[in-house]
Amino acid sequence: MIIDWHAHVYPPELAKERRWGGASPLTIENLLEAHEKAGIERCVVSNTIHYLKDKTADESLAFLRRWNEYGAEIQQKYKDRIIVFTSTIPCGGTPFNKELERAITEYKLNGVLINSSHQHTYPDDDEAKPFFELVSGLGIPMMMHAPSVGYGEERMRDYRLASSVGRPMDGALAIARMIVRGVLEKFPTLKVVGTHLGGGICEMIGRMDYAYTLGDEVYFLGRYEPMLINHKPSHYLKMMYLESTSYWVPGARCALESVGADHFIFGTDAPPLKSLKAEGVELIKKLGLSPEDERKVYCENARKLLKI
């Protein structure tokens, strides 16, 4: 079996609003057709909530409620093929946390997607602590996805750099901040999945380790306080799971070696780019894994996180 951890759809009325130059690819029917062609039996379906970037809190909460309703509907309709996640804003406060809890306990959704940043807030901000307490208590996986555009947007409007560089780098920054700000120290049972190989965090984690271990020797690089962690940053990275979307074998191999085959999960981040489904499946085969480790990446790690 192959389980794709990383697939997105929108409610039909929202999918129609997006301008794709034709029919929207972000429909459940389009997703299932793409998976059937690629030989993918099951998938985690989530909503990236990119369209909340400029919305008010009340508007955002209304969109999230609609997604939860629709997610529950399609999960029931296609229960043998999809597992649906809710989405939320970690720093949104009590109303967002209540809606998250309702999505899990009443609608029986199976996890939560957050963006690595939202309106200049990041998941390590103090306002997100009640969110992490709730997620830990519910025992659900938390999937962290890049926003539509992260920091430095004004320098990434050409050559699709916002998508290819800006978004994964925002994901890496969010993971780095969660590590050094002690989120994984305070909540060691969190099941965090970083999409897109963690946005390149694996190439930088060695630099984060020496920033932590060298102490006063590198005072000229800035302060390292308050100290909120008891281990090197790479220790906390290995507590996380990384998802395979990258389409670059050397990058995928670096992420795999950084967290191990037990913490590496197959995903494609498609649709909308259906042509990348088969390439994502093939990438795992190119890693040269043992049959046992290949099974872990394709499905067993996801099964463990989803308890299925």
N, C-alpha and C positions, 0 to 999 in steps of 0.2 A: 504494500500500500504506500502511496505518496500522499502526504498531507501538506498543502501549501499554507504556510502561516500568514501570508501577506497578500491579501486580495481585497479590493475595495468596491463597494457599490454605493449608490445614493438612492433614497426614496424616488419613485418615478417622477413626481412633479418637480423635484429638484434636478434630477438628471436632465430633464427637458430644458431647463433654464440655462444649463452650461452650454457654451458655444464650442462645438467640436468640429464644425464644418460639415455636419451631417448628423446621423443618428448617434445618440450618446452611447459610448462604450460602457458606461458605469451603471449597467442594469444587471440584475441577477440572472436574467436569461442569457445575456451576452457572456457573463462570467462562467456560467455552467457549460455553455457551448465551448468556450476556450479551454476549459479544463478537460472536457471530454476528449477534445482533439489532442491534448498534450499528455493524456494518460494519467491525470491527477484525479484521484478518487474523492478526496475530501479537502475542505479548506476552511480556514478561519476568515470570516467576512467582517470587515470593519469599515468605519466611515472616518476619513481623515480630517473632517471638520475644517478644511482650509477656508471655507467660506465664512467662518466666524471671525476672521481676522479683524474686520472693521465693525462688528456687531456690538450692541450693548449687552449687558449681562442678561437682561430680560429676553432680548431677542435670541441670544445664544441658548438660553435654557429652553425656550420654545422649540428651537431646532433639535436640541438633544432629545427632548421628549418625543418629538415626531420620529426621530431615528430609532429610539427604543421600541416604539410601537411597531414600526415597520420591521425592525430586526426580529422581534418576536414572531411576527407574521411569517416571514420567509423562513425562519428557523423551523417553525412547525411544518411548513409546507414542504421543505426540502431537508428534513431532519436526518436523512441518511447521507447527505452530501455536504452540509455546511454546519459550522459552529460560529455563532455570532457574538461579537464583542460590542459592548456599549462604548461610548466616548464621553469624555468630560474635560473640564478645565481645572487642574489641580488647585489653583489659587482662587477658585470661584467662591469658596465659602460654603456655608450650610446648605443653601438651596441646591447646589450642584452635587454635594455629597449625598443628600437625601435622594435625589433623582438617580444617582449611581447605585445606591443601595436598593432602590425599588427595581431598577433594571435587572439586578442580579437575583434578588429574592422573589419578586413577583413575576417578572417576565422570563426568568431563568436563562438570561444571557450568561456568558461563560468567562468573561474577562473584560478588561477596559483598555482602550487606546487613549493616550494623551499625546499632544504635540510637545516637542522639545522646548518650545517657547510659545508664548501667547501674549500679544500686546506688551512686550518688554518684560514679562515675568518669566521665571524659569522654575522648574520643579523643586529646586533646592530652597526656594524662598520660604521663609518661616510660615507664611500663610498656607502653605501646602501641607503642613504637618498633620492636620486632621484628615486630609485625603489619604496619606500614607498609613495612618492608624486604621482607617476604614478598610483599605485594600488589604492590609496585613490581616485584619480580623476576618475578612471574608475569605481569605486564602485563595484569591484569584490571581491569574497572571496579569501583569501590566505591560502593555506593548507601547514603546515610545517611538513615535514617528516624527519625521521632520515637518516643520510648518511649510506653508506655501513659499515663504522667503524668510530667511533669518537675518542676522545682523549683516551690515555691509550691503544692504539691498541696492543702494545707489551706485555701487561699482559692479553690479552683476546683472545689469539689464541687457547686456549684449551676449551673443553666442550661446544663449541658454545656460549661462553660468549660474543663475539662481538655482536651477534644478540640479545641474551636474556637480556643482561645487558648494554653493551656499547652503543648500538644504542639508546635505550630510554633515557639513562642518558645524551647523547649528546642533545637530544631534550629538556630535562628539563633544561640543562644549557643554551641553546639558549633562551628559554622562560624567564628564570630568568634574563638574561642579557638584553633582550628586555624590561623587566619591569623596572629594576633599571636604565637603560640607557635612559629611557624616551621615547622610541619609541611609546608606547601607549598613553603617555601624549601628545606628539606632533601630533599624528595622531589618535584622538579618534574615528573616523568613520571606522577605519580598521576592517575588518571582518576576524579575525585570527582564524583558526582551528588548534589546536594542536593534532596530531595523537597519538595513543597509550596512551591515558589518559594524554597527556602532558608529557609522559616519567617519571612519578613519581613526578612531580612538586607539586601535591596536598599534598603529605606527608611532603614536605619541606616548604610550603608556610608560615606556622606558624613561622618557624625559620627565614624566610626572614622578616616577620612582626616585630619580636622583634629586629632583626638587625637594622631595620629602626627606631623603636620607642625608643629604649633605649639610643640613643645618646652617650654622653661622658661616660656614665656608663660602656660601654663595649669598651673603647678605646683600650684595649689590644687585641681585635679581629681584629684590623686594621681600616683604615680610611673609612668613608662613605661620600665620596665627589668626584667630585662635586655633589651636590644635584640636581637631575634632575626630581624628582617626587614630587607631592603635596599630595599624599595619601599613605596609606600603600600598600605594594605589592599585598595583597589579593584583593584590590579594582580593580586593573588592571587585575588580573587573571579572575575575574568575568566578565570582558568585553569580554573575549575570549570565544571560543567554544572548547570543548574537545570531541574527537572521541573515541568510546568505545572499540577499539581493545585491549584486555588484556587477555581474557580467565581466568579471576580470579575475581569472584563476589565481594569479599571484596574490591579489588582495584577499580573496576568499581563503586561501591557504594560510595567510598571516593571521586572519581572525580565528580560523580553526585551531591553529597551533597555540594561539593566545589563551583560549578558554577551554580547549579540548573537545573531543567528539561528543562528550556527554552534554555539552552546553552549546552546541551549534545546531541551528534549525533551518530547514529548507523553506524558502519563500521566493516569490517572483515579482511582487509589486505590479501585477498586471491582471485584468485590464487597468487602464486604457490601452496599453501597448501589448496587444495580443501576440504580436510576433515574437515577443521576448519570453513567452511561456516555455517553449521548447528549449530555448537557449539556457534558461534557468535550470531546467531539469538536467540538461547535458553538463552544466558546470559542475554539479556534484560528482558526476561520473568521472570528470577529468581530474578530480582531486586524488584519485588513486587510493581510495579508502579500502579497508578490509570490508568484506560483506557485512560483518557485524556492525562496524562503525557507519557504513552507508545506510543500514536500516535505522540506526539511531537518528541520523540526520534527516532522512526522508520521512520518518514517521514516529519512531519510538520516543524521541525527546518531546515532541508535541503531545503525544498521547499522555506522557507522564505529567506534563504541565496542565493539560486539560482534564485529566482524570477520566479518560475514556478507554 
